[in-house]
Amino acid sequence: MEGILIARATGGSGDDRVYAELRRDFMNDPRLHDLLPKFVRTYRNLDAFWPFIKAEAGTYAERREIIGKSFTPLFDHLEKRHSAPADKVSSDALESFDTDGVHVVWAKALERRTDDPEGAITLARTLLETVTKRILDECGEDYLETDDLPKLYGKAARALNLAPNQHTEEPIKAILGGAMNLVNGIGTLRNRLSDSHGRGGKLPVRPSPRHASLAVNTAGAISTFLVETFNEKGQARPGVQAQSTS
């Protein structure tokens, strides 16, 4: 698409049919729509784009620069430049645990951190709920579908000997208590800032990508901790073999 636009802006004709097809595909993708250059979202064909770029800059070099810079956010997203080193650690652990369930939720949460903060926060909680329920199932522990996230986490933590009151060393108790507080915080953040509930008031609070990154990264770290503990202890119920992280 970038090449087609540059060709049209620098004396060439460009392929209007291919441009229209690419534009339609990108415009219909909610993850990519807002990352498209504004002129792509505005102009449906190359003939409409030409007067715009002609008026923006008089030289071919300037036009190339304008088009190139406008595509940078989309390229950054597609090249995963918004990922963090910890993403891979969590991805590996969660994929080894449950590729079709837990890891799918994690992958979706990562994708939405920048483009859909509200959806990412919802998925952060979903990730923790999915991991805790899967661990409780594997350990043969009962829970109710109506149990909220803090209750689910508390049951999973006790099953893995991760509850603060199961330890006497103060540093360990403090860390495990902190993890529980973070889980409670994600639940609260999701209720107040995510897209899971309607919000009243004239000025509803809207989360930013940094809020989403905080929620998703925290959920990923805690989920990874639970999964690694489960795999290390091999605490599957009788007849169920826990997967290894190796």
N, C-alpha and C positions, 0 to 999 in steps of 0.2 A: 504494500500500500504506500509506504514511504517513497519507494522508487517510482511508482506511477505518478504520484503527486509532484515529485521533483522533475520528472520528465516533462510534465505539462507546464510546470512553472519556468522551465528553462528552454523553451522553444520546441519541445517535442509534443507529440499528440497524446501519449499515454493510452492505456487501454481502459476505456470508460466502462465496458461491461464487467471486467474483472474488478475494477474499483467499486462498482455498485454492489457486486456480490460480497466482496470483503467487508465493505461498510455495513451491509445488512447483517452479516454474521457477527461482527463486533458489536453492533448496536443492540442485537438481541441477547447478548451475553451480559447479565447484570454485574458480573465481576469485572468486566472490561469497559463497559459503556462509559463510565465517568472518567476513565483514563485516556480515552481517545482525545486527540486535539480538538479544540472547539470548532475549528473550521471543518473537520470531518463530520462532526455531529450536525453542523449547520448546512453544509452543501452536499446535496445528494448525487451530483455528477460533476465531471471535470469542467464542463462549460460554465457551471455556476461558480466553481472554485477559481477559475482563471481571473475574473475581474477583481476578486478579493486579493489574491497574491500579487497581482500586477500593481495594485494600489499600495500594498504594504511595502514593497521594495523595488527599486529600479534595476538592480543588478542581479545576475544569476547567483553569484556567491551569497548575497544577502538572503535571497529566497531559499537557497539550500540550508542556510543556517537557521532560518525561521522554522522551516519544516522539520529539520533534524531535532532542534530543541523541543519542539512541540510533541514529538514522539517519545522523548526520554522517559516520562513517567510510565508509559505502557511497556517500554523495553525493560525498565528496572523491575517492574512487576513480573514480567514473563521470565526474566533471568533470575528471579528469586533473590534480588539484592536486599529485600527486607527481611530475609531469614536471619536467624541468630545461630551461633555455634551450638547452643543447648538444644535447638530444634532437632538436630540429628540424633542426639543422645536419647531424647524422649521418643522420637520416631522409631528408633531401633527397638527400644524396650517394649513399646506399646504394640508394635507390629508382631513381635515374637509372642506376645500374650494373646492377641486376638486380631488377626489381620482384617477380618470381615466386619467386625463390630467396633471395638475400641479404636483401632487405628484409623478407620474411616472417619469417625467423629473428630479425631485429632487432626487429620489432614484437612478437613473442612474448616476447622477452627483456625488453623494456620493461614489458610487462603483468605479468610475474611477479616483478619486483623486490621489491615489497612483500608480495604474498600468498603467493609460492612461491619463497623465496630459493634453495633447493637447485636447483629447476628452472631458475631464472634463471642461476645459475652454470654449469650444464651448457650452456645456450644461448649464454652468452658465449663459451665455447670453440668451440661449433658455428659461431657466427658467424665467428670468425677462420679456422677450417678451411675454411668455405665460400668466404670471400673469397679466401684464398690459393690454393685449388685453382682457382677461377674465373680468377684472374689468370694462374696458370701455364698453364691451358688456352689462354687468349687469347694468351699470349706463345709458345705452342708449346714449353713446357718440360716435361720428363718428371718424373713423381713416382710413388711407389708408394702404393697404398691403405693400406699398413701404416706409412707415414711418420707420425711423431707431429707434434704441432703445432709445436714448435720447429724441426724439420727443414723442414716445409712453409713456415713463415715465413721461414726462412733462404734457401730457394730463391727465394721470391717477392721478398724484399728484394734479392737479387743481380740478379734479372731487371729490377728497377726502379732499380738503382744506389743502393740504400738500405742496403747492408751497410756496417758501420762501416769495414771494411778497404778499401773502395772510395774512401775520402776521406782527405785529409791534414789538414784543418782540425780542430783538437782539439774545439772546441765542437760541430761537426757530428757528429764521431765519438762524442762523449759522449751527445748526444741520441739518435742512432740505436742506440747500445749500450743506452741506457736503455729504448728501445722494445722491444728484444729481451729484456731482462730482465723487462719487464712481461708479455710474451707467455709467457715461461717461468713466471712467477708465476701467471698465469691457469690454465695447465695444471696446476700443482701444487695450486692452490686447488680446481680442479674435481675432481681425484683424491681430495682429502682431505675436502672439505666438501659436494660436490654429491650428487645422487641417482643418479649414474651407477655407483656401486660400493657393494656392501654394506660395512658398517662393523662391525668387531668391538669388543669391550670393553664394559664395563659403562656407561661414560659417554661415548657418542659425541659428538663436537663437532657442534653444529648451527649453521649459519650464520644470521645475522640479516639483516634487510633492508639494513642498511648494508654488510655484506659483499657482498651481491648487487649493490647499487648500484655499489660500487667495481669489481667484476668487469665488470658490464655496461657501465658508463660508459667504463672503460678499453678494453674490447674495441671499443666503438663508436668511440672516438677513433682507435685504431690502424687499424681497418678503414677509417674515413673517410680517414685519411692515405694508406693504400695505394690506395684507389679514386681519390682526387684526383690522386695522383702518376701512376697508370696513365692516367687520362683526359688529363692534361696532356701526358704524353709520347707518347700515342697509340701505345702499344707493342703493338697487336694483331698477331697473326701474319698473314701474307699472306692476303688474302681476308676478313679479319675486321675490321670497322670498329668502333673503340672509340667508345662513346657519350660525348657531350659533357655536361658539367655545366650548360651554359647552357640 
